[in-house]
């Protein structure tokens, strides 16, 4: 959801679950593949210092259906520009940082997305 603003499909969920298992659960080993995928490139275009504000805003909108607050936007812009966050790490960190109603809504979306993917025919 953090990268594509959609639920996983069954084949994709199984594929990435296997890649994650192969990496002993190390999410950092697979996140850049999401950010560099054709789907992410089509969604965000080039991710660089000139576009990072729009990318961060799109990730917030996709995850939380709202714009980032000014402090959150500034934090992630600075982190990206300093190299602290890669494009892959950016989306995951935003999702991991969810609190309150954002966290509840995201957890529910993820749980329903997994159920939908696993029960798809």
Backbone as a printed PyTorch tensor [residue, N CA C, xyz], in Angstrom:
tensor([[[  0.8070,  -1.1910,   0.0000],
         [  0.0000,   0.0000,   0.0000],
         [  0.8520,   1.2570,   0.0000]],

        [[  1.9570,   1.2310,   0.7020],
         [  2.7980,   2.4290,   0.7910],
         [  3.3770,   2.8280,  -0.5590]],

        [[  3.6100,   1.8780,  -1.4200],
         [  4.2080,   2.1990,  -2.7110],
         [  3.1880,   2.3870,  -3.8130]],

        [[  2.1630,   1.5560,  -3.8240],
         [  1.2810,   1.5030,  -4.9840],
         [ -0.1350,   1.9890,  -4.7180]],

        [[ -0.4750,   2.3070,  -3.4620],
         [ -1.8130,   2.7600,  -3.1030],
         [ -2.8800,   1.7630,  -3.5370]],

        [[ -2.5750,   0.4900,  -3.3000],
         [ -3.5400,  -0.5680,  -3.6220],
         [ -3.1800,  -1.7980,  -2.8070]],

        [[ -4.1350,  -2.7090,  -2.7230],
         [ -3.8800,  -3.9950,  -2.0790],
         [ -2.9820,  -4.8490,  -2.9660]],

        [[ -2.3020,  -5.7640,  -2.3500],
         [ -1.4990,  -6.7310,  -3.0980],
         [ -2.4150,  -7.7270,  -3.7930]],

        [[ -1.9760,  -8.2100,  -4.9330],
         [ -2.6790,  -9.3390,  -5.5360],
         [ -2.0600, -10.6160,  -4.9590]],

        [[ -2.7440, -11.7250,  -5.1030],
         [ -2.3090, -12.9740,  -4.4760],
         [ -0.9110, -13.3900,  -4.9300]],

        [[ -0.6700, -13.3510,  -6.2220],
         [  0.6340, -13.7700,  -6.7420],
         [  1.7360, -12.8620,  -6.2040]],

        [[  1.4910, -11.5570,  -6.2110],
         [  2.4860, -10.6160,  -5.7050],
         [  2.7300, -10.7810,  -4.2160]],

        [[  1.6680, -10.9660,  -3.4560],
         [  1.8060, -11.1580,  -2.0130],
         [  2.6400, -12.4010,  -1.7160]],

        [[  2.3480, -13.4930,  -2.4020],
         [  3.1120, -14.7190,  -2.1870],
         [  4.5710, -14.5480,  -2.6120]],

        [[  4.7900, -13.8990,  -3.7480],
         [  6.1570, -13.6810,  -4.2360],
         [  6.9680, -12.8840,  -3.2060]],

        [[  6.4130, -11.7490,  -2.7380],
         [  7.1680, -10.9000,  -1.8270],
         [  7.2980, -11.5270,  -0.4420]],

        [[  6.3380, -12.3300,  -0.0360],
         [  6.4650, -13.0520,   1.2280],
         [  7.6420, -14.0270,   1.1540]],

        [[  7.8000, -14.6860,   0.0020],
         [  8.9390, -15.5930,  -0.1890],
         [ 10.2570, -14.8290,  -0.1990]],

        [[ 10.3100, -13.6730,  -0.8790],
         [ 11.5400, -12.8790,  -0.9080],
         [ 11.8980, -12.4130,   0.4990]],

        [[ 10.8880, -12.0310,   1.2580],
         [ 11.1260, -11.5880,   2.6190],
         [ 11.6130, -12.7450,   3.4890]],

        [[ 11.0440, -13.9100,   3.3100],
         [ 11.5030, -15.0970,   4.0490],
         [ 12.9460, -15.4280,   3.6660]],

        [[ 13.2650, -15.3230,   2.3770],
         [ 14.6340, -15.5790,   1.9220],
         [ 15.6330, -14.6190,   2.5550]],

        [[ 15.1550, -13.4020,   2.8890],
         [ 16.0180, -12.3880,   3.5010],
         [ 15.9110, -12.4160,   5.0320]],

        [[ 15.3970, -13.5250,   5.5650],
         [ 15.2320, -13.6750,   7.0190],
         [ 14.4320, -12.5280,   7.6340]],

        [[ 13.4180, -12.0550,   6.9070],
         [ 12.5450, -11.0040,   7.4230],
         [ 13.1030,  -9.6030,   7.3270]],

        [[ 14.2440,  -9.4410,   6.6770],
         [ 14.8780,  -8.1190,   6.5540],
         [ 14.1980,  -7.3300,   5.4410]],

        [[ 13.2760,  -6.4630,   5.8320],
         [ 12.5160,  -5.6770,   4.8680],
         [ 13.4200,  -4.7860,   4.0260]],

        [[ 14.5130,  -4.3130,   4.6110],
         [ 15.4310,  -3.4580,   3.8660],
         [ 15.9920,  -4.1500,   2.6230]],

        [[ 16.0050,  -5.4710,   2.6450],
         [ 16.5330,  -6.2210,   1.5030],
         [ 15.5990,  -6.1910,   0.3000]],

        [[ 14.3380,  -5.8510,   0.5130],
         [ 13.3910,  -5.8780,  -0.6090],
         [ 12.7450,  -4.5380,  -0.9300]],

        [[ 12.8420,  -3.5470,  -0.0430],
         [ 12.0790,  -2.3170,  -0.2670],
         [ 12.5010,  -1.5410,  -1.5010]],

        [[ 13.7600,  -1.5590,  -1.8330],
         [ 14.1780,  -0.7930,  -3.0090],
         [ 13.6170,  -1.3790,  -4.2970]],

        [[ 13.3530,  -2.6840,  -4.3070],
         [ 12.7310,  -3.2840,  -5.4890],
         [ 11.3370,  -2.7040,  -5.7200]],

        [[ 10.6080,  -2.4100,  -4.6570],
         [  9.2960,  -1.7740,  -4.8010],
         [  9.4520,  -0.3750,  -5.3960]],

        [[ 10.3490,   0.4120,  -4.8290],
         [ 10.5160,   1.7950,  -5.2650],
         [ 11.0480,   1.8970,  -6.6870]],

        [[ 11.7770,   0.8960,  -7.1300],
         [ 12.3530,   0.9270,  -8.4770],
         [ 11.5190,   0.1710,  -9.4960]],

        [[ 10.3640,  -0.3250,  -9.0860],
         [  9.5240,  -1.0980, -10.0020],
         [  8.9020,  -0.2050, -11.0690]],

        [[  8.4890,  -0.8290, -12.1500],
         [  7.8210,  -0.0810, -13.2250],
         [  6.5470,   0.5770, -12.7100]],

        [[  5.8130,  -0.1180, -11.8230],
         [  4.5720,   0.4550, -11.2880],
         [  4.8510,   1.7110, -10.4600]],

        [[  5.8820,   1.6770,  -9.6200],
         [  6.2260,   2.8530,  -8.8220],
         [  6.7130,   3.9830,  -9.7180]],

        [[  7.5020,   3.6610, -10.7270],
         [  7.9860,   4.6930, -11.6490],
         [  6.8310,   5.3480, -12.3930]],

        [[  5.8450,   4.5400, -12.7830],
         [  4.6730,   5.0960, -13.4760],
         [  3.8540,   5.9660, -12.5200]],

        [[  3.7720,   5.5660, -11.2720],
         [  2.9770,   6.3100, -10.2880],
         [  3.6390,   7.6230,  -9.8900]],

        [[  4.9480,   7.5920,  -9.6140],
         [  5.6370,   8.7560,  -9.0610],
         [  6.5270,   9.4870, -10.0570]],

        [[  6.9120,   8.8230, -11.1330],
         [  7.8960,   9.4270, -12.0290],
         [  9.2590,   9.4120, -11.3670]],

        [[ 10.1630,  10.2310, -11.8530],
         [ 11.4910,  10.2560, -11.2250],
         [ 11.3830,  10.7880,  -9.7950]],

        [[ 12.0880,  10.1240,  -8.8930],
         [ 12.0910,  10.5600,  -7.4910],
         [ 13.4450,  11.2040,  -7.2310]],

        [[ 13.4080,  12.5250,  -7.0760],
         [ 14.6440,  13.2740,  -6.8570],
         [ 14.3330,  14.5010,  -5.9970]],

        [[ 15.3410,  15.3260,  -5.7530],
         [ 15.1440,  16.4950,  -4.8940],
         [ 14.0670,  17.4320,  -5.4270]],

        [[ 13.8830,  17.4780,  -6.7450],
         [ 12.8850,  18.3690,  -7.3350],
         [ 11.4600,  17.8470,  -7.1970]],

        [[ 11.2910,  16.5350,  -7.0640],
         [  9.9480,  15.9440,  -7.0190],
         [  9.5760,  15.3680,  -5.6590]],

        [[ 10.5030,  15.4020,  -4.7210],
         [ 10.2880,  14.6860,  -3.4690],
         [  9.0620,  15.1660,  -2.7010]],

        [[  8.7580,  16.4510,  -2.7260],
         [  7.5690,  16.9590,  -2.0230],
         [  6.3020,  16.3170,  -2.5610]],

        [[  6.2070,  16.2100,  -3.8880],
         [  5.0310,  15.6010,  -4.5030],
         [  4.9570,  14.1140,  -4.1900]],

        [[  6.1060,  13.4450,  -4.1770],
         [  6.1390,  12.0110,  -3.8710],
         [  5.6840,  11.7690,  -2.4290]],

        [[  6.2230,  12.5460,  -1.5020],
         [  5.8320,  12.4080,  -0.0970],
         [  4.3330,  12.6570,   0.0530]],

        [[  3.8390,  13.6900,  -0.5900],
         [  2.4070,  14.0020,  -0.5170],
         [  1.5630,  12.8690,  -1.0960]],

        [[  2.0200,  12.2720,  -2.1960],
         [  1.2840,  11.1510,  -2.8040],
         [  1.2790,   9.9320,  -1.8830]],

        [[  2.3930,   9.6730,  -1.2140],
         [  2.4590,   8.5450,  -0.2780],
         [  1.4990,   8.7800,   0.8890]],

        [[  1.5160,   9.9790,   1.4560],
         [  0.5860,  10.3020,   2.5490],
         [ -0.8600,  10.1520,   2.0850]],

        [[ -1.1620,  10.6570,   0.9170],
         [ -2.5270,  10.5640,   0.4050],
         [ -2.9330,   9.1040,   0.2200]],

        [[ -2.0310,   8.3050,  -0.3340],
         [ -2.3320,   6.8950,  -0.5460],
         [ -2.5020,   6.1140,   0.7430]],

        [[ -1.7030,   6.4260,   1.7410],
         [ -1.7720,   5.6940,   3.0070],
         [ -2.8630,   6.1990,   3.9400]],

        [[ -2.9940,   7.5310,   4.0140],
         [ -3.8310,   8.1250,   5.0550],
         [ -4.9750,   8.9880,   4.5250]],

        [[ -5.0450,   9.1290,   3.2140],
         [ -6.0620,   9.9620,   2.5660],
         [ -6.0230,  11.3950,   3.0830]],

        [[ -4.8020,  11.9060,   3.2410],
         [ -4.6130,  13.2970,   3.6700],
         [ -3.2150,  13.7420,   3.2510]],

        [[ -3.0210,  15.0430,   3.2810],
         [ -1.6980,  15.6080,   3.0000],
         [ -0.8290,  15.4960,   4.2500]],

        [[  0.4770,  15.4810,   4.0730],
         [  1.3500,  15.4810,   5.2510],
         [  1.2540,  16.8270,   5.9660]],

        [[  1.4510,  16.8180,   7.2890],
         [  1.5390,  18.0940,   7.9950],
         [  2.8860,  18.7230,   7.6330]],

        [[  3.0330,  19.9980,   7.8840],
         [  4.2410,  20.7250,   7.4810],
         [  5.5010,  20.1250,   8.0860]],

        [[  5.4400,  19.7350,   9.3640],
         [  6.6210,  19.1600,  10.0200],
         [  6.9930,  17.8120,   9.4140]],

        [[  5.9850,  16.9820,   9.1340],
         [  6.2550,  15.6840,   8.5240],
         [  6.8450,  15.8220,   7.1390]],

        [[  6.2890,  16.7270,   6.3500],
         [  6.8170,  16.9600,   5.0090],
         [  8.2640,  17.4310,   5.0730]],

        [[  8.5450,  18.3930,   5.9410],
         [  9.9110,  18.9190,   6.0700],
         [ 10.8800,  17.8290,   6.5420]],

        [[ 10.4350,  17.0010,   7.4790],
         [ 11.2750,  15.9190,   7.9910],
         [ 11.6690,  14.9590,   6.8710]],

        [[ 10.6950,  14.5150,   6.0780],
         [ 10.9830,  13.5490,   5.0260],
         [ 11.7270,  14.1730,   3.8480]],

        [[ 11.4570,  15.4290,   3.5500],
         [ 12.2350,  16.1120,   2.5070],
         [ 13.7050,  16.1730,   2.9060]],

        [[ 13.9650,  16.6120,   4.1310],
         [ 15.3480,  16.7280,   4.6100],
         [ 16.0190,  15.3640,   4.6720]],

        [[ 15.2970,  14.3560,   5.1270],
         [ 15.8620,  13.0130,   5.2060],
         [ 16.2070,  12.4520,   3.8400]],

        [[ 15.3650,  12.7180,   2.8540],
         [ 15.6470,  12.2570,   1.4930],
         [ 16.8470,  13.0080,   0.9270]],

        [[ 16.8310,  14.3270,   1.0790],
         [ 17.9060,  15.1440,   0.5130],
         [ 19.2590,  14.8440,   1.1480]],

        [[ 19.2720,  14.4350,   2.4250],
         [ 20.5250,  14.1020,   3.1100],
         [ 20.9940,  12.6820,   2.8140]],

        [[ 20.1090,  11.8690,   2.2100],
         [ 20.4460,  10.4740,   1.9500],
         [ 20.0270,   9.5310,   3.0640]],

        [[ 19.4140,  10.0590,   4.1180],
         [ 18.9440,   9.2030,   5.2110],
         [ 17.8680,   8.2340,   4.7260]],

        [[ 17.0040,   8.7020,   3.8040],
         [ 15.9420,   7.8800,   3.2550],
         [ 16.1340,   7.6720,   1.7690]],

        [[ 16.1750,   6.4220,   1.3460],
         [ 16.1080,   6.1060,  -0.0790],
         [ 14.6400,   6.1980,  -0.4790]],

        [[ 14.3240,   6.2050,  -1.7720],
         [ 12.9120,   6.1860,  -2.1510],
         [ 12.1690,   4.9930,  -1.5410]],

        [[ 12.8250,   3.8610,  -1.4550],
         [ 12.1870,   2.6920,  -0.8600],
         [ 11.9570,   2.8570,   0.6300]],

        [[ 12.9440,   3.3370,   1.3250],
         [ 12.8350,   3.4960,   2.7750],
         [ 11.8400,   4.5830,   3.1510]],

        [[ 11.6710,   5.5500,   2.2980],
         [ 10.7700,   6.6630,   2.5750],
         [  9.3400,   6.1960,   2.8150]],

        [[  8.8060,   5.4280,   1.9050],
         [  7.4160,   4.9840,   2.0280],
         [  7.2270,   4.0940,   3.2500]],

        [[  8.1670,   3.2100,   3.4970],
         [  8.0660,   2.3260,   4.6600],
         [  8.1230,   3.1280,   5.9550]],

        [[  9.0070,   4.1160,   6.0290],
         [  9.1220,   4.8950,   7.2490],
         [  7.8560,   5.7120,   7.5000]],

        [[  7.2720,   6.2550,   6.4590],
         [  6.0200,   6.9920,   6.6190],
         [  4.9440,   6.0550,   7.1580]],

        [[  4.8380,   4.8620,   6.6010],
         [  3.8420,   3.9000,   7.0740],
         [  4.1250,   3.4880,   8.5170]],

        [[  5.3710,   3.2240,   8.8320],
         [  5.7340,   2.8120,  10.1930],
         [  5.4860,   3.9170,  11.2100]],

        [[  5.5350,   5.1660,  10.7630],
         [  5.3570,   6.2940,  11.6690],
         [  3.9060,   6.6440,  11.9510]],

        [[  2.9910,   5.8960,  11.3720],
         [  1.5690,   6.1900,  11.5700],
         [  1.1960,   6.0650,  13.0410]],

        [[  0.4000,   7.0110,  13.5180],
         [ -0.0850,   6.9900,  14.8880],
         [ -1.5810,   7.2880,  14.9040]],

        [[ -2.1990,   7.0180,  16.0230],
         [ -3.5980,   7.3730,  16.2060],
         [ -4.5040,   6.7990,  15.1350]],

        [[ -5.3950,   7.6440,  14.6380],
         [ -6.3760,   7.2170,  13.6370],
         [ -5.6920,   6.7490,  12.3550]],

        [[ -4.5580,   7.3760,  11.9810],
         [ -3.8250,   6.9390,  10.7860],
         [ -3.3680,   5.4910,  10.9360]],

        [[ -2.8380,   5.1410,  12.1020],
         [ -2.3420,   3.7860,  12.3330],
         [ -3.4840,   2.7680,  12.3080]],

        [[ -4.5870,   3.1120,  12.9280],
         [ -5.7320,   2.1960,  12.9620],
         [ -6.2640,   1.9610,  11.5500]],

        [[ -6.4460,   3.0500,  10.8050],
         [ -6.9710,   2.9190,   9.4430],
         [ -6.0150,   2.1160,   8.5600]],

        [[ -4.7140,   2.3750,   8.6810],
         [ -3.7380,   1.6520,   7.8690],
         [ -3.6960,   0.1750,   8.2500]],

        [[ -3.6880,  -0.1260,   9.5240],
         [ -3.6980,  -1.5270,   9.9610],
         [ -4.9200,  -2.2610,   9.4110]],

        [[ -6.0700,  -1.6050,   9.4650],
         [ -7.2960,  -2.2230,   8.9440],
         [ -7.2140,  -2.4370,   7.4340]],

        [[ -6.6960,  -1.4540,   6.7090],
         [ -6.5500,  -1.5950,   5.2510],
         [ -5.6050,  -2.7380,   4.9080]],

        [[ -4.5100,  -2.8400,   5.6360],
         [ -3.5380,  -3.9070,   5.3720],
         [ -4.1630,  -5.2660,   5.6590]],

        [[ -4.8210,  -5.3880,   6.8000],
         [ -5.4480,  -6.6720,   7.1520],
         [ -6.4810,  -7.0780,   6.1050]],

        [[ -7.3150,  -6.1510,   5.7010],
         [ -8.3340,  -6.4670,   4.6800],
         [ -7.6750,  -6.7750,   3.3370]],

        [[ -6.6100,  -6.0720,   3.0200],
         [ -5.9040,  -6.3350,   1.7670],
         [ -5.3040,  -7.7300,   1.7200]],

        [[ -4.7670,  -8.1730,   2.8370],
         [ -4.1890,  -9.5220,   2.9030],
         [ -5.2900, -10.5630,   2.7390]],

        [[ -6.3890, -10.3560,   3.4540],
         [ -7.5100, -11.2860,   3.3370],
         [ -8.0090, -11.3260,   1.8980]],

        [[ -8.1770, -10.1630,   1.2830],
         [ -8.6410, -10.1130,  -0.1070],
         [ -7.6770, -10.8390,  -1.0460]],

        [[ -6.3720, -10.6140,  -0.8480],
         [ -5.3840, -11.2430,  -1.7310],
         [ -5.3680, -12.7500,  -1.5640]],

        [[ -5.4660, -13.2100,  -0.3450],
         [ -5.3900, -14.6620,  -0.0970],
         [ -6.6640, -15.3930,  -0.4650]],

        [[ -7.7780, -14.7060,  -0.5160],
         [ -9.0330, -15.3610,  -0.8560],
         [ -9.4330, -15.1410,  -2.3080]],

        [[ -8.6050, -14.3910,  -3.0480],
         [ -8.9050, -14.1510,  -4.4690],
         [ -8.8250, -15.4630,  -5.2540]],

        [[ -9.6690, -15.5690,  -6.2210],
         [ -9.6960, -16.7980,  -7.0440],
         [ -8.7170, -16.6630,  -8.1680]]])
